Amino acid sequence: MKKKIRIIANPFSGNKDGSKIRNVVDRYLEKSLFDYEICLTAYPGHATELSAQAAAASYFAVIAVGGDGTINEVASVLKGTKTALGIVPMGSGNGFAYHLDIRRNVRKAFVAINGCKTMRIDTGTANGRFFINVAGLGLDASVAYNTRKNKKRGFYPYLLNAIKETLRFKSLKLNIVADGQDYSGLYTSVAVANASVYGYNFSIAPEADLSDGKFDVILLKKANVISYFLAVPRMLTRTIHKSPIIHYFKASEIYIKQEDKCFFHLDGEGLIMEGDITFCNVPASLDVLIL
């Protein structure tokens, strides 16, 4: 019997008529294995609705075609169900796809889908809001927030915005308690990582494990601007957690008390947060199609 899957594509991550995703499905999907349908999202939250319908109908998998934002929408309602998440990376950063070693390779994505091999992974919440890859606050969140307002997408607009934000960002006074331990201090950013990669192969948490029941927490200490720029190559060499301006540890629950409004992000979606934030790891809560 064929496995039923729903392929959900963000048209803004390909082309508006959906021909791009239809072409790659025709080329790479093993059609003898699947009874499939392709759905294009029409508005924010549409991917969540379509995914919830598929999970309620006991589909084998929902395939998210797009970037980390589309993956977040789809995965948020597959959590706790028997319907697996598959991904086809067609976004900008594709951080979660990099962690799974699919990277930006559409062919490899379909190798994982056709193989039907699943892994049960952890997910996370921040004040009850779902994330699957990386969440946090501070400098990286300000970059995400301001990049979202930029009509231009891709690596170079993101890089230019990151440089601009780094030059003007001020450190935050944060009271942080993680699994009962106090880590309070002045920090420029806090990354709470379920997976390892922000996007574009920039690894913020090289030792992140999707099934260990814990987050990798990266605290960027207050330092001079030059130190921040010198630390960036460490993300590409997967040694950022060993930098002298980083405090790194693992924890399953992190509580952060901060005095003012701050920039905040969930899987790259930049927001502004006011008040305290609690991050909780949700162990073994989602099936993902892997290589």
C-alpha positions in Angstrom: 0.0 0.0 0.0 1.3 3.5 -0.9 2.1 5.9 1.9 0.0 9.0 1.9 2.0 12.3 2.0 1.1 16.0 1.6 3.7 18.3 0.1 3.3 21.9 1.3 5.2 24.5 -0.5 5.7 28.2 0.2 5.4 29.8 -3.2 7.6 32.7 -2.2 10.5 30.2 -1.7 10.3 29.0 -5.3 8.0 30.6 -7.8 4.4 31.7 -7.5 2.7 29.2 -9.7 4.3 26.2 -8.0 5.9 24.9 -11.2 9.3 24.6 -9.5 8.2 22.2 -6.8 6.1 20.2 -9.3 9.2 19.8 -11.4 11.4 18.6 -8.6 8.6 16.2 -7.4 8.3 14.8 -10.9 12.1 14.3 -11.0 13.0 13.0 -7.6 9.9 11.5 -5.8 9.6 7.7 -6.0 6.0 7.7 -7.0 5.5 4.0 -6.6 5.9 4.5 -2.9 3.5 7.4 -2.3 0.0 8.7 -2.8 0.9 12.4 -2.8 -0.6 15.8 -3.2 1.0 19.2 -3.5 -0.5 22.2 -1.7 0.6 25.8 -2.1 0.3 28.1 0.9 -1.8 31.2 0.3 -1.4 33.2 3.6 0.5 33.1 6.9 -0.6 30.1 9.0 -1.9 28.2 6.0 0.9 25.6 6.2 -0.2 25.0 9.8 -3.8 24.4 8.8 -2.8 22.1 5.9 -0.5 20.1 8.2 -3.1 19.7 10.9 -5.5 18.3 8.4 -3.0 15.8 7.2 -2.1 14.7 10.8 -5.8 14.3 11.7 -6.1 12.1 8.6 -3.1 9.9 9.7 -0.9 10.8 6.7 2.5 9.1 6.8 4.3 12.5 6.4 4.0 16.1 5.6 6.8 17.6 3.5 7.7 21.2 4.2 9.1 22.9 1.1 10.7 26.3 1.9 12.9 27.7 4.7 13.0 27.4 8.4 9.8 29.5 8.8 7.8 27.0 6.7 9.3 24.1 8.6 8.3 25.7 11.9 4.7 26.2 10.7 4.4 22.6 9.6 6.3 20.9 12.5 4.4 22.9 15.1 1.2 20.8 14.6 2.9 17.5 13.8 4.5 17.5 17.2 3.0 14.7 19.3 1.4 12.9 16.3 2.4 9.9 14.2 2.8 12.0 11.1 6.4 12.6 10.2 8.0 15.8 9.0 10.0 15.8 5.8 11.8 18.8 4.4 12.8 20.1 1.0 15.1 23.1 1.5 14.1 26.1 -0.7 14.5 28.9 1.7 17.3 31.3 2.4 19.3 30.0 5.4 17.9 26.4 5.7 19.5 25.9 9.1 17.5 22.8 10.1 18.3 21.2 6.7 22.0 21.8 7.3 21.8 20.1 10.6 20.3 17.0 9.0 23.1 17.1 6.4 20.5 17.7 3.6 21.9 21.2 3.4 20.6 23.0 0.3 20.5 19.8 -1.8 17.1 19.1 -3.1 18.1 15.6 -4.4 19.3 14.6 -1.0 16.1 15.8 0.5 14.2 13.4 -1.7 16.6 10.6 -0.9 15.5 11.1 2.7 11.8 11.2 1.8 12.0 8.1 -0.5 13.9 6.2 2.2 11.0 6.6 4.7 13.5 6.4 7.6 12.3 8.4 10.6 14.0 9.6 13.7 12.1 10.8 16.9 13.5 14.1 17.9 13.1 16.7 20.6 11.4 20.1 20.0 11.3 23.2 22.1 8.9 25.9 23.4 9.5 29.5 24.4 6.7 30.8 26.5 4.6 28.0 25.0 5.5 28.9 21.4 7.0 26.1 19.3 10.5 26.0 17.8 12.5 23.1 16.2 15.9 24.6 15.3 17.2 27.6 17.3 15.5 30.3 19.4 17.1 33.2 21.4 17.3 36.8 22.2 19.7 39.7 21.7 21.9 40.5 18.8 21.1 37.5 16.6 17.4 38.2 17.1 17.8 41.9 16.2 19.4 40.8 12.9 16.5 38.4 12.3 13.9 41.1 13.1 15.5 43.8 10.9 16.3 41.4 8.0 12.6 40.4 7.9 11.8 44.1 7.0 14.3 44.0 4.2 12.7 43.2 0.8 16.0 41.7 -0.4 16.7 38.1 0.6 19.8 35.9 0.6 23.2 35.7 2.3 24.6 39.1 1.4 21.7 41.3 2.6 21.7 39.2 5.8 25.5 39.7 6.2 25.3 43.4 5.7 22.5 43.7 8.2 24.4 41.6 10.7 27.4 43.9 10.5 25.3 47.0 11.0 23.4 45.5 14.0 26.7 44.3 15.6 28.2 47.8 15.4 25.3 49.4 17.3 23.9 46.7 19.6 24.2 47.1 23.3 24.5 44.2 25.8 21.6 43.1 27.9 21.5 42.6 31.7 19.9 39.2 32.1 19.0 37.0 35.0 19.3 33.5 33.7 18.6 30.2 35.6 19.1 27.0 33.7 18.2 23.6 35.4 18.6 25.3 38.8 22.0 26.9 38.0 22.5 30.7 37.9 24.2 32.2 34.8 23.1 35.9 35.3 25.2 38.6 33.7 25.7 41.0 30.8 25.2 39.3 27.5 25.0 40.4 23.9 22.9 37.4 22.8 21.5 34.1 24.1 21.0 31.2 21.7 18.9 28.2 22.8 19.7 25.5 20.3 17.8 22.3 19.6 19.7 21.8 16.4 23.1 23.2 15.5 22.9 25.6 12.5 21.5 29.1 12.2 21.6 29.0 8.4 24.2 29.2 5.6 26.3 26.5 7.5 27.0 28.9 10.4 27.0 26.5 13.3 26.0 28.1 16.6 25.9 24.9 18.6 28.2 22.3 17.1 27.5 19.6 19.7 23.7 19.9 19.5 21.9 16.5 19.6 18.3 16.4 18.5 17.5 13.4 20.8 19.4 14.1 24.1 16.5 15.9 25.9 18.5 19.1 26.3 19.2 22.4 24.6 22.7 23.6 23.8 22.8 27.1 25.3 25.3 29.7 23.9 25.7 32.9 25.9 27.7 35.6 24.1 29.4 37.7 26.7 29.7 41.5 26.7 32.9 42.2 24.7 34.4 44.7 22.2 33.1 44.7 18.7 36.3 43.3 17.2 36.0 40.2 19.4 32.5 39.6 18.0 33.8 39.8 14.4 36.8 37.6 15.2 34.4 34.9 16.6 32.3 34.7 13.4 34.7 32.3 11.6 34.5 29.9 14.5 30.9 29.2 13.4 32.2 27.9 10.1 34.9 25.8 11.8 32.4 24.5 14.4 34.4 25.9 17.3 32.2 28.8 18.4 31.4 27.1 21.7 35.2 27.2 22.6 35.5 30.9 22.1 36.7 32.9 25.2 33.7 35.2 24.8 31.2 32.3 24.9 29.7 30.6 27.9 28.3 27.2 26.8 26.3 24.6 28.6 23.4 22.1 28.1 20.0 22.4 29.9 16.5 21.3 29.5 14.8 24.3 31.0 16.0 27.9 30.9 14.3 30.9 32.6 15.4 34.4 31.6 14.3 37.5 33.4 15.0 40.8 31.6 14.0 44.3 32.4 13.1 45.9 29.1 11.7 44.9 25.7 14.2 42.9 23.7 14.6 41.4 20.3 13.6 37.7 20.2 13.5 35.0 17.6 12.1 31.5 16.9 13.6 29.6 14.1 14.8 32.8 12.5 11.5 34.7 12.9 12.4 38.0 14.5 10.0 39.4 17.1 10.0 41.9 20.0 9.5 40.3 23.4 8.5 42.0 26.7 8.8 40.2 30.0 10.3 37.0 31.1 11.0 34.0 28.9 11.0 30.3 29.7 12.4 27.8 27.3 11.4 24.1 27.7 12.8 21.1 25.9 10.0 18.6 24.8 11.8 15.3 24.4 11.0 12.7 21.7 8.1 14.7 20.4 8.4 14.7 16.6 9.2 12.2 13.8 11.5 13.5 11.1 12.5 11.9 7.8 16.3 11.6 7.7 19.0 10.3 5.4 
